[in-house]
């Protein structure tokens, strides 16, 4: 499993923000478990730089997803309103005012 997905799961389920050191401590403790698999054991000696890089990638991806979600929500709101509410309507009164 890719490191960023493991970090995302840990951060999502944590009851508080976790520092890089705390994340590495979680990995080390999990690797000591009797039933730890090879993936978990491989995280025991993960470098701080690797955790930081994965967190930065995860943050960028979430920012992009959030922005894309906002754009999609806006499109959905525009579609729900319908063209009559999106396109400004020029009243006959405004039309005639320009002719004078």
N, CA, C and O atoms as a printed pandas DataFrame, in Angstrom:
     atom_number atom_name residue_name chain_id  residue_number  x_coord  y_coord  z_coord
0              1         N          UNK        A               1    0.853   -1.178    0.000
1              2        CA          UNK        A               1    0.000    0.000    0.000
2              3         C          UNK        A               1    0.898    1.239    0.000
3              4         O          UNK        A               1    1.943    1.267    0.650
4              5         N          UNK        A               2    0.476    2.242   -0.729
5              6        CA          UNK        A               2    1.262    3.466   -0.835
6              7         C          UNK        A               2    1.232    4.249    0.482
7              8         O          UNK        A               2    0.197    4.336    1.143
8              9         N          UNK        A               3    2.371    4.810    0.844
9             10        CA          UNK        A               3    2.531    5.512    2.120
10            11         C          UNK        A               3    1.486    6.599    2.311
11            12         O          UNK        A               3    0.943    6.742    3.406
12            13         N          UNK        A               4    1.193    7.373    1.264
13            14        CA          UNK        A               4    0.255    8.491    1.448
14            15         C          UNK        A               4   -1.140    7.999    1.841
15            16         O          UNK        A               4   -1.855    8.687    2.569
16            17         N          UNK        A               5   -1.532    6.811    1.362
17            18        CA          UNK        A               5   -2.842    6.273    1.721
18            19         C          UNK        A               5   -2.863    5.803    3.179
19            20         O          UNK        A               5   -3.872    5.937    3.871
20            21         N          UNK        A               6   -1.753    5.261    3.623
21            22        CA          UNK        A               6   -1.640    4.850    5.024
22            23         C          UNK        A               6   -1.702    6.087    5.919
23            24         O          UNK        A               6   -2.407    6.098    6.928
24            25         N          UNK        A               7   -0.958    7.129    5.539
25            26        CA          UNK        A               7   -0.971    8.376    6.310
26            27         C          UNK        A               7   -2.362    8.993    6.328
27            28         O          UNK        A               7   -2.828    9.457    7.369
28            29         N          UNK        A               8   -3.017    8.999    5.185
29            30        CA          UNK        A               8   -4.361    9.568    5.104
30            31         C          UNK        A               8   -5.299    8.840    6.057
31            32         O          UNK        A               8   -6.092    9.477    6.751
32            33         N          UNK        A               9   -5.220    7.525    6.097
33            34        CA          UNK        A               9   -6.065    6.736    6.996
34            35         C          UNK        A               9   -5.777    7.060    8.454
35            36         O          UNK        A               9   -6.695    7.228    9.257
36            37         N          UNK        A              10   -4.500    7.145    8.787
37            38        CA          UNK        A              10   -4.130    7.472   10.166
38            39         C          UNK        A              10   -4.632    8.856   10.567
39            40         O          UNK        A              10   -5.208    9.035   11.640
40            41         N          UNK        A              11   -4.405    9.822    9.695
41            42        CA          UNK        A              11   -4.805   11.193   10.012
42            43         C          UNK        A              11   -6.316   11.337   10.089
43            44         O          UNK        A              11   -6.831   12.090   10.915
44            45         N          UNK        A              12   -7.024   10.619    9.234
45            46        CA          UNK        A              12   -8.485   10.693    9.236
46            47         C          UNK        A              12   -9.066   10.102   10.517
47            48         O          UNK        A              12  -10.042   10.614   11.067
48            49         N          UNK        A              13   -8.456    9.026   10.978
49            50        CA          UNK        A              13   -9.010    8.340   12.149
50            51         C          UNK        A              13   -8.473    8.862   13.479
51            52         O          UNK        A              13   -8.998    8.511   14.535
52            53         N          UNK        A              14   -7.440    9.691   13.440
53            54        CA          UNK        A              14   -6.847   10.219   14.674
54            55         C          UNK        A              14   -7.809   11.178   15.365
55            56         O          UNK        A              14   -8.621   11.841   14.719
56            57         N          UNK        A              15   -7.705   11.235   16.645
57            58        CA          UNK        A              15   -8.549   12.137   17.433
58            59         C          UNK        A              15   -7.944   13.532   17.547
59            60         O          UNK        A              15   -8.550   14.442   18.113
60            61         N          UNK        A              16   -6.734   13.684   16.996
61            62        CA          UNK        A              16   -6.032   14.971   17.075
62            63         C          UNK        A              16   -5.029   15.026   15.929
63            64         O          UNK        A              16   -4.721   13.993   15.334
64            65         N          UNK        A              17   -4.515   16.207   15.611
65            66        CA          UNK        A              17   -3.454   16.290   14.600
66            67         C          UNK        A              17   -2.217   15.521   15.082
67            68         O          UNK        A              17   -1.901   15.507   16.271
68            69         N          UNK        A              18   -1.535   14.891   14.142
69            70        CA          UNK        A              18   -0.340   14.114   14.486
70            71         C          UNK        A              18    0.888   14.712   13.807
71            72         O          UNK        A              18    0.848   15.084   12.634
72            73         N          UNK        A              19    1.973   14.798   14.561
73            74        CA          UNK        A              19    3.235   15.288   14.002
74            75         C          UNK        A              19    3.904   14.151   13.236
75            76         O          UNK        A              19    3.496   12.993   13.334
76            77         N          UNK        A              20    4.926   14.497   12.480
77            78        CA          UNK        A              20    5.684   13.479   11.751
78            79         C          UNK        A              20    6.289   12.486   12.743
79            80         O          UNK        A              20    6.297   11.283   12.484
80            81         N          UNK        A              21    6.791   12.973   13.865
81            82        CA          UNK        A              21    7.368   12.079   14.875
82            83         C          UNK        A              21    6.300   11.130   15.409
83            84         O          UNK        A              21    6.560    9.935   15.555
84            85         N          UNK        A              22    5.121   11.632   15.700
85            86        CA          UNK        A              22    4.047   10.775   16.205
86            87         C          UNK        A              22    3.639    9.724   15.171
87            88         O          UNK        A              22    3.358    8.578   15.522
88            89         N          UNK        A              23    3.607   10.116   13.911
89            90        CA          UNK        A              23    3.283    9.158   12.860
90            91         C          UNK        A              23    4.341    8.060   12.790
91            92         O          UNK        A              23    4.013    6.880   12.666
92            93         N          UNK        A              24    5.594    8.448   12.868
93            94        CA          UNK        A              24    6.676    7.457   12.838
94            95         C          UNK        A              24    6.609    6.549   14.063
95            96         O          UNK        A              24    6.909    5.359   13.969
96            97         N          UNK        A              25    6.218    7.099   15.207
97            98        CA          UNK        A              25    6.056    6.286   16.416
98            99         C          UNK        A              25    4.929    5.266   16.241
99           100         O          UNK        A              25    5.041    4.130   16.700
100          101         N          UNK        A              26    3.852    5.669   15.582
101          102        CA          UNK        A              26    2.744    4.746   15.298
102          103         C          UNK        A              26    3.243    3.606   14.418
103          104         O          UNK        A              26    2.939    2.439   14.668
104          105         N          UNK        A              27    4.008    3.950   13.391
105          106        CA          UNK        A              27    4.554    2.917   12.500
106          107         C          UNK        A              27    5.445    1.942   13.266
107          108         O          UNK        A              27    5.346    0.727   13.091
108          109         N          UNK        A              28    6.316    2.486   14.115
109          110        CA          UNK        A              28    7.238    1.644   14.882
110          111         C          UNK        A              28    6.468    0.709   15.819
111          112         O          UNK        A              28    6.794   -0.474   15.926
112          113         N          UNK        A              29    5.454    1.238   16.490
113          114        CA          UNK        A              29    4.662    0.415   17.406
114          115         C          UNK        A              29    3.895   -0.666   16.646
115          116         O          UNK        A              29    3.807   -1.806   17.103
116          117         N          UNK        A              30    3.345   -0.311   15.499
117          118        CA          UNK        A              30    2.606   -1.292   14.700
118          119         C          UNK        A              30    3.527   -2.400   14.198
119          120         O          UNK        A              30    3.124   -3.561   14.121
120          121         N          UNK        A              31    4.741   -2.047   13.864
121          122        CA          UNK        A              31    5.701   -3.031   13.362
122          123         C          UNK        A              31    6.098   -4.033   14.449
123          124         O          UNK        A              31    6.489   -5.160   14.143
124          125         N          UNK        A              32    5.999   -3.631   15.694
125          126        CA          UNK        A              32    6.343   -4.511   16.812
126          127         C          UNK        A              32    5.234   -5.508   17.134
127          128         O          UNK        A              32    5.458   -6.476   17.862
128          129         N          UNK        A              33    4.052   -5.276   16.600
129          130        CA          UNK        A              33    2.929   -6.181   16.873
130          131         C          UNK        A              33    3.249   -7.584   16.358
131          132         O          UNK        A              33    3.893   -7.754   15.322
132          133         N          UNK        A              34    2.794   -8.554   17.088
133          134        CA          UNK        A              34    3.080   -9.952   16.758
134          135         C          UNK        A              34    2.558  -10.347   15.379
135          136         O          UNK        A              34    3.185  -11.136   14.671
136          137         N          UNK        A              35    1.422   -9.800   15.010
137          138        CA          UNK        A              35    0.796  -10.178   13.737
138          139         C          UNK        A              35    1.068   -9.174   12.603
139          140         O          UNK        A              35    0.362   -9.170   11.594
140          141         N          UNK        A              36    2.090   -8.328   12.772
141          142        CA          UNK        A              36    2.418   -7.325   11.752
142          143         C          UNK        A              36    2.857   -8.005   10.460
143          144         O          UNK        A              36    3.666   -8.933   10.468
144          145         N          UNK        A              37    2.302   -7.519    9.346
145          146        CA          UNK        A              37    2.710   -8.087    8.056
146          147         C          UNK        A              37    3.940   -7.355    7.521
147          148         O          UNK        A              37    4.459   -6.442    8.164
148          149         N          UNK        A              38    4.394   -7.760    6.354
149          150        CA          UNK        A              38    5.622   -7.208    5.779
150          151         C          UNK        A              38    5.510   -5.708    5.506
151          152         O          UNK        A              38    6.471   -4.965    5.707
152          153         N          UNK        A              39    4.350   -5.269    5.053
153          154        CA          UNK        A              39    4.159   -3.840    4.773
154          155         C          UNK        A              39    4.309   -3.015    6.045
155          156         O          UNK        A              39    4.987   -1.987    6.057
156          157         N          UNK        A              40    3.673   -3.475    7.105
157          158        CA          UNK        A              40    3.747   -2.751    8.382
158          159         C          UNK        A              40    5.175   -2.760    8.909
159          160         O          UNK        A              40    5.667   -1.739    9.389
160          161         N          UNK        A              41    5.828   -3.883    8.824
161          162        CA          UNK        A              41    7.210   -3.975    9.306
162          163         C          UNK        A              41    8.152   -3.071    8.513
163          164         O          UNK        A              41    9.123   -2.542    9.053
164          165         N          UNK        A              42    7.851   -2.904    7.228
165          166        CA          UNK        A              42    8.713   -2.050    6.401
166          167         C          UNK        A              42    8.614   -0.576    6.799
167          168         O          UNK        A              42    9.513    0.209    6.497
168          169         N          UNK        A              43    7.538   -0.202    7.468
169          170        CA          UNK        A              43    7.350    1.193    7.882
170          171         C          UNK        A              43    8.076    1.533    9.178
171          172         O          UNK        A              43    8.143    2.699    9.566
172          173         N          UNK        A              44    8.620    0.519    9.846
173          174        CA          UNK        A              44    9.270    0.742   11.143
174          175         C          UNK        A              44   10.403    1.756   11.058
175          176         O          UNK        A              44   10.559    2.597   11.943
176          177         N          UNK        A              45   11.185    1.674   10.000
177          178        CA          UNK        A              45   12.357    2.554    9.883
178          179         C          UNK        A              45   12.170    3.605    8.793
179          180         O          UNK        A              45   13.139    4.036    8.167
180          181         N          UNK        A              46   10.950    4.006    8.572
181          182        CA          UNK        A              46   10.691    5.000    7.527
182          183         C          UNK        A              46   11.342    6.323    7.904
183          184         O          UNK        A              46   11.315    6.728    9.066
184          185         N          UNK        A              47   11.913    6.977    6.943
185          186        CA          UNK        A              47   12.623    8.238    7.178
186          187         C          UNK        A              47   11.639    9.396    7.311
187          188         O          UNK        A              47   10.574    9.416    6.693
188          189         N          UNK        A              48   12.033   10.346    8.131
189          190        CA          UNK        A              48   11.217   11.545    8.342
190          191         C          UNK        A              48   10.945   12.250    7.015
191          192         O          UNK        A              48    9.837   12.729    6.778
192          193         N          UNK        A              49   11.963   12.311    6.149
193          194        CA          UNK        A              49   11.819   12.981    4.855
194          195         C          UNK        A              49   10.758   12.299    3.987
195          196         O          UNK        A              49   10.018   12.963    3.261
196          197         N          UNK        A              50   10.692   10.968    4.071
197          198        CA          UNK        A              50    9.697   10.229    3.288
198          199         C          UNK        A              50    8.280   10.508    3.771
199          200         O          UNK        A              50    7.352   10.649    2.975
200          201         N          UNK        A              51    8.135   10.583    5.086
201          202        CA          UNK        A              51    6.814   10.892    5.658
202          203         C          UNK        A              51    6.414   12.309    5.265
203          204         O          UNK        A              51    5.281   12.545    4.845
204          205         N          UNK        A              52    7.342   13.248    5.400
205          206        CA          UNK        A              52    7.068   14.648    5.052
206          207         C          UNK        A              52    6.694   14.782    3.580
207          208         O          UNK        A              52    5.738   15.480    3.245
208          209         N          UNK        A              53    7.435   14.124    2.706
209          210        CA          UNK        A              53    7.142   14.189    1.265
210          211         C          UNK        A              53    5.754   13.612    0.961
211          212         O          UNK        A              53    5.006   14.176    0.161
212          213         N          UNK        A              54    5.420   12.504    1.592
213          214        CA          UNK        A              54    4.109   11.893    1.367
214          215         C          UNK        A              54    2.988   12.798    1.889
215          216         O          UNK        A              54    1.930   12.903    1.268
216          217         N          UNK        A              55    3.222   13.444    3.023
217          218        CA          UNK        A              55    2.225   14.376    3.571
218          219         C          UNK        A              55    2.032   15.581    2.655
219          220         O          UNK        A              55    0.908   16.044    2.461
220          221         N          UNK        A              56    3.127   16.087    2.096
221          222        CA          UNK        A              56    3.027   17.225    1.178
222          223         C          UNK        A              56    2.254   16.836   -0.083
223          224         O          UNK        A              56    1.429   17.608   -0.573
224          225         N          UNK        A              57    2.522   15.639   -0.604
225          226        CA          UNK        A              57    1.787   15.146   -1.777
226          227         C          UNK        A              57    0.308   15.020   -1.452
227          228         O          UNK        A              57   -0.547   15.432   -2.235
228          229         N          UNK        A              58    0.017   14.455   -0.304
229          230        CA          UNK        A              58   -1.367   14.279    0.130
230          231         C          UNK        A              58   -2.073   15.625    0.266
231          232         O          UNK        A              58   -3.224   15.770   -0.145
232          233         N          UNK        A              59   -1.390   16.602    0.839
233          234        CA          UNK        A              59   -1.974   17.941    1.006
234          235         C          UNK        A              59   -2.277   18.571   -0.350
235          236         O          UNK        A              59   -3.345   19.151   -0.542
236          237         N          UNK        A              60   -1.337   18.457   -1.294
237          238        CA          UNK        A              60   -1.567   19.013   -2.639
238          239         C          UNK        A              60   -2.763   18.333   -3.307
239          240         O          UNK        A              60   -3.599   19.001   -3.916
240          241         N          UNK        A              61   -2.843   17.027   -3.195
241          242        CA          UNK        A              61   -3.944   16.294   -3.818
242          243         C          UNK        A              61   -5.285   16.692   -3.209
243          244         O          UNK        A              61   -6.279   16.820   -3.924
244          245         N          UNK        A              62   -5.316   16.886   -1.893
245          246        CA          UNK        A              62   -6.562   17.298   -1.244
246          247         C          UNK        A              62   -6.944   18.721   -1.640
247          248         O          UNK        A              62   -8.126   19.015   -1.819
248          249         N          UNK        A              63   -5.964   19.600   -1.778
249          250        CA          UNK        A              63   -6.252   20.966   -2.213
250          251         C          UNK        A              63   -6.828   20.968   -3.629
251          252         O          UNK        A              63   -7.788   21.684   -3.915
252          253         N          UNK        A              64   -6.238   20.168   -4.505
253          254        CA          UNK        A              64   -6.721   20.065   -5.878
254          255         C          UNK        A              64   -8.132   19.488   -5.903
255          256         O          UNK        A              64   -9.003   19.996   -6.608
256          257         N          UNK        A              65   -8.352   18.435   -5.138
257          258        CA          UNK        A              65   -9.673   17.804   -5.089
258          259         C          UNK        A              65  -10.717   18.766   -4.531
259          260         O          UNK        A              65  -11.854   18.809   -5.001
260          261         N          UNK        A              66  -10.317   19.530   -3.527
261          262        CA          UNK        A              66  -11.239   20.509   -2.936
262          263         C          UNK        A              66  -11.612   21.579   -3.960
263          264         O          UNK        A              66  -12.779   21.950   -4.082
264          265         N          UNK        A              67  -10.620   22.067   -4.688
265          266        CA          UNK        A              67  -10.873   23.082   -5.709
266          267         C          UNK        A              67  -11.764   22.514   -6.810
267          268         O          UNK        A              67  -12.718   23.164   -7.238
268          269         N          UNK        A              68  -11.452   21.306   -7.265
269          270        CA          UNK        A              68  -12.275   20.670   -8.299
270          271         C          UNK        A              68  -13.685   20.433   -7.805
271          272         O          UNK        A              68  -14.646   20.602   -8.555
272          273         N          UNK        A              69  -13.816   20.045   -6.553
273          274        CA          UNK        A              69  -15.141   19.844   -5.969
274          275         C          UNK        A              69  -15.929   21.133   -5.926
275          276         O          UNK        A              69  -17.132   21.148   -6.190
276          277         N          UNK        A              70  -15.240   22.227   -5.589
277          278        CA          UNK        A              70  -15.897   23.531   -5.568
278          279         C          UNK        A              70  -16.380   23.892   -6.974
279          280         O          UNK        A              70  -17.504   24.363   -7.146
280          281         N          UNK        A              71  -15.525   23.668   -7.980
281          282        CA          UNK        A              71  -15.895   23.970   -9.360
282          283         C          UNK        A              71  -17.102   23.136   -9.782
283          284         O          UNK        A              71  -18.020   23.651  -10.419
284          285         N          UNK        A              72  -17.103   21.853   -9.431
285          286        CA          UNK        A              72  -18.211   20.970   -9.792
286          287         C          UNK        A              72  -19.489   21.366   -9.057
287          288         O          UNK        A              72  -20.576   21.327   -9.634
288          289         N          UNK        A              73  -19.359   21.749   -7.776
289          290        CA          UNK        A              73  -20.548   22.199   -7.032
290          291         C          UNK        A              73  -21.135   23.450   -7.672
291          292         O          UNK        A              73  -22.354   23.593   -7.768
292          293         N          UNK        A              74  -20.253   24.366   -8.116
293          294        CA          UNK        A              74  -20.719   25.592   -8.765
294          295         C          UNK        A              74  -21.459   25.250  -10.051
295          296         O          UNK        A              74  -22.519   25.814  -10.323
296          297         N          UNK        A              75  -20.912   24.332  -10.845
297          298        CA          UNK        A              75  -21.587   23.911  -12.082
298          299         C          UNK        A              75  -22.945   23.316  -11.757
299          300         O          UNK        A              75  -23.929   23.587  -12.445
300          301         N          UNK        A              76  -23.000   22.502  -10.705
301          302        CA          UNK        A              76  -24.263   21.896  -10.303
302          303         C          UNK        A              76  -25.274   22.929   -9.863
303          304         O          UNK        A              76  -26.460   22.810  -10.173
304          305         N          UNK        A              77  -24.822   23.939   -9.146
305          306        CA          UNK        A              77  -25.729   25.006   -8.717
306          307         C          UNK        A              77  -26.230   25.790   -9.916
307          308         O          UNK        A              77  -27.404   26.156   -9.980
308          309         N          UNK        A              78  -25.338   26.049  -10.870
309          310        CA          UNK        A              78  -25.743   26.770  -12.075
310          311         C          UNK        A              78  -26.773   25.950  -12.852
311          312         O          UNK        A              78  -27.762   26.497  -13.339
312          313         N          UNK        A              79  -26.546   24.657  -12.968
313          314        CA          UNK        A              79  -27.473   23.800  -13.700
314          315         C          UNK        A              79  -28.816   23.725  -12.981
315          316         O          UNK        A              79  -29.865   23.692  -13.625
316          317         N          UNK        A              80  -28.789   23.699  -11.651
317          318        CA          UNK        A              80  -30.028   23.622  -10.886
318          319         C          UNK        A              80  -30.843   24.903  -11.019
319          320         O          UNK        A              80  -32.073   24.868  -10.983
320          321         N          UNK        A              81  -30.167   26.018  -11.172
321          322        CA          UNK        A              81  -30.877   27.291  -11.319
322          323         C          UNK        A              81  -31.531   27.400  -12.679
323          324         O          UNK        A              81  -32.592   28.012  -12.806
324          325         N          UNK        A              82  -30.930   26.827  -13.683
325          326        CA          UNK        A              82  -31.483   26.887  -15.035
326          327         C          UNK        A              82  -30.990   28.112  -15.770
327          328         O          UNK        A              82  -30.538   29.072  -15.147
328          329         N          UNK        A              83  -31.071   28.088  -17.079
329          330        CA          UNK        A              83  -30.528   29.170  -17.890
330          331         C          UNK        A              83  -31.185   30.522  -17.627
331          332         O          UNK        A              83  -30.530   31.558  -17.747
332          333         N          UNK        A              84  -32.452   30.527  -17.274
333          334        CA          UNK        A              84  -33.134   31.806  -17.048
334          335         C          UNK        A              84  -32.548   32.555  -15.860
335          336         O          UNK        A              84  -32.609   33.783  -15.815
336          337         N          UNK        A              85  -31.987   31.840  -14.907
337          338        CA          UNK        A              85  -31.421   32.491  -13.736
338          339         C          UNK        A              85  -29.927   32.771  -13.906
339          340         O          UNK        A              85  -29.363   33.570  -13.159
340          341         N          UNK        A              86  -29.291   32.135  -14.863
341          342        CA          UNK        A              86  -27.865   32.350  -15.081
342          343         C          UNK        A              86  -27.635   33.499  -16.045
343          344         O          UNK        A              86  -26.779   34.354  -15.816
344          345         N          UNK        A              87  -28.406   33.512  -17.128
345          346        CA          UNK        A              87  -28.252   34.528  -18.163
346          347         C          UNK        A              87  -29.057   35.755  -17.744
347          348         O          UNK        A              87  -30.252   35.641  -17.474
348          349         N          UNK        A              88  -28.429   36.912  -17.686
349          350        CA          UNK        A              88  -29.179   38.102  -17.300
350          351         C          UNK        A              88  -30.263   38.411  -18.332
351          352         O          UNK        A              88  -30.043   38.333  -19.541
352          353         N          UNK        A              89  -31.409   38.755  -17.829
353          354        CA          UNK        A              89  -32.538   39.064  -18.702
354          355         C          UNK        A              89  -32.633   40.576  -18.841
355          356         O          UNK        A              89  -32.618   41.301  -17.846
356          357         N          UNK        A              90  -32.730   41.044  -20.069
357          358        CA          UNK        A              90  -32.882   42.465  -20.329
358          359         C          UNK        A              90  -34.373   42.731  -20.470
359          360         O          UNK        A              90  -35.045   42.138  -21.313
360          361         N          UNK        A              91  -34.875   43.620  -19.644
361          362        CA          UNK        A              91  -36.312   43.906  -19.703
362          363         C          UNK        A              91  -36.601   44.838  -20.877
363          364         O          UNK        A              91  -35.701   45.497  -21.398
364          365         N          UNK        A              92  -37.839   44.883  -21.276
365          366        CA          UNK        A              92  -38.252   45.783  -22.356
366          367         C          UNK        A              92  -37.947   47.225  -21.985
367          368         O          UNK        A              92  -37.585   48.034  -22.840
368          369         N          UNK        A              93  -38.093   47.535  -20.718
369          370        CA          UNK        A              93  -37.846   48.898  -20.244
370          371         C          UNK        A              93  -36.382   49.280  -20.492
371          372         O          UNK        A              93  -36.105   50.377  -20.978
372          373         N          UNK        A              94  -35.423   48.363  -20.155
373          374        CA          UNK        A              94  -34.001   48.635  -20.369
374          375         C          UNK        A              94  -33.709   48.703  -21.867
375          376         O          UNK        A              94  -32.876   49.497  -22.305
376          377         N          UNK        A              95  -34.389   47.879  -22.645
377          378        CA          UNK        A              95  -34.215   47.879  -24.100
378          379         C          UNK        A              95  -34.626   49.230  -24.681
379          380         O          UNK        A              95  -33.923   49.803  -25.513
380          381         N          UNK        A              96  -35.760   49.719  -24.234
381          382        CA          UNK        A              96  -36.269   50.995  -24.753
382          383         C          UNK        A              96  -35.428   52.167  -24.265
383          384         O          UNK        A              96  -35.315   53.164  -24.977
384          385         N          UNK        A              97  -34.843   52.083  -23.093
385          386        CA          UNK        A              97  -34.020   53.161  -22.550
386          387         C          UNK        A              97  -32.785   53.356  -23.412
387          388         O          UNK        A              97  -32.329   54.485  -23.592
388          389         N          UNK        A              98  -32.238   52.274  -23.947
389          390        CA          UNK        A              98  -31.064   52.373  -24.806
390          391         C          UNK        A              98  -31.397   52.939  -26.160
391          392         O          UNK        A              98  -30.511   53.476  -26.825
392          393         N          UNK        A              99  -32.649   52.842  -26.606
393          394        CA          UNK        A              99  -33.053   53.319  -27.937
394          395         C          UNK        A              99  -33.258   54.821  -27.947
395          396         O          UNK        A              99  -33.234   55.432  -29.015
396          397         N          UNK        A             100  -33.457   55.430  -26.797
397          398        CA          UNK        A             100  -33.741   56.870  -26.760
398          399         C          UNK        A             100  -32.535   57.696  -26.756
399          400         O          UNK        A             100  -32.627   58.923  -26.726
